[in-house]
Amino acid sequence: MPIWLDALTRLSQAGETGVLITRLGEDGGRIVVCAATVSGHFPPELQDNVVQMARSMLHQDETGPRRAEFGSETLLFEPVAPVRFRVAVFGAGPIGRALIRLLGDLPCAVEWFDSDAGAFPSVFPDNVRLHPLDRPVHAVDALVAGTHLAIMTHDHPLDFVLTELALQRDDLGLVLLAGSRAKRAAFDARLEEAGLTELAAKRLLCPVGLASGRLPAEIAIAFAAGLLEQVGAREDALLVQA
């Protein structure tokens, strides 16, 4: 793994902000600057000035990219915000694709699963990783603690397996399930048999959003709103505890 990519991964895991700097030209090259460290190297005549500008951007909380000229060199400075929350999206149908477009503009990391690898679009946001879904039990088991789930496979048996597995992990977040009130009632009956009624009441959201919403974009907006509401509630709780 390149040094700069490893640095971005570590920043994301630590919830820190940094600046990715790219040399635009034939020589190329990238470094990552954060408040305390520099990952990678540019020629000595560039390094100090570049690091100084990057740390100035961090100090001023700049969020947009900036191009700068250093002699004959042109460099691109891109602030990298920490991941605010993580989402696992199960299903690459119309609703899933609409939700992914929304999540692409949010400070989150997304794992996107579907049983049909051909269902994924050829172009998708940079914060999304694709996973053909072969074994749902392994997919849920491998999720990072705190991950929220958005389940919309349109395969009811698979939806139930994913929902049950997610609720059994008490370190995961909200479970948003696409479906009607009738589907929720059917799932509640099965979850009661599995002894998961209390967990479902706290963490399972179904139906999601306004009952009148039928278009994929409308449902996707409701999913995104539900996620943001949950993330905001958790952050408020942490502030109170602090």
CORHU-V977815 format. One record per backbone hydrogen bond with DSSP energy under -1.0 kcal/mol. CO is the residue of the C=O (numbers start at 1). NH is the residue of the N-H. If there is no record, write none. Layout:
CO/NH
CO/NH
This chain:
2/6
3/7
4/8
5/9
6/10
7/11
8/12
9/13
10/14
11/16
18/80
19/33
20/78
21/31
22/76
29/23
31/21
32/39
33/19
37/34
39/32
43/46
43/47
46/50
47/51
48/52
49/53
50/54
51/55
52/56
53/57
54/58
55/59
56/60
57/62
58/61
66/77
68/75
70/73
73/70
74/24
75/68
76/22
77/66
78/20
80/18
85/109
86/148
87/111
88/150
89/113
90/152
93/97
94/98
95/99
96/100
97/101
98/102
99/103
100/104
102/105
103/106
106/108
107/84
109/87
110/129
111/89
112/131
113/91
114/133
116/119
117/120
125/128
127/110
129/112
131/114
135/139
136/140
137/141
138/142
140/143
144/147
147/173
148/88
149/176
150/90
151/178
155/159
156/160
157/161
158/162
159/163
160/164
161/165
162/166
163/167
164/168
169/172
171/146
174/149
175/205
176/151
180/184
181/185
182/186
183/187
184/188
185/189
186/190
187/191
188/192
189/193
190/194
191/196
192/195
196/200
197/201
198/202
199/203
200/204
203/175
205/177
210/213
215/219
216/220
217/221
218/222
219/223
220/224
221/225
222/226
223/227
224/228
225/229
226/230
227/231
228/232
229/233
230/234
231/235
232/236
233/237
234/238
235/239
236/240
237/241
238/242
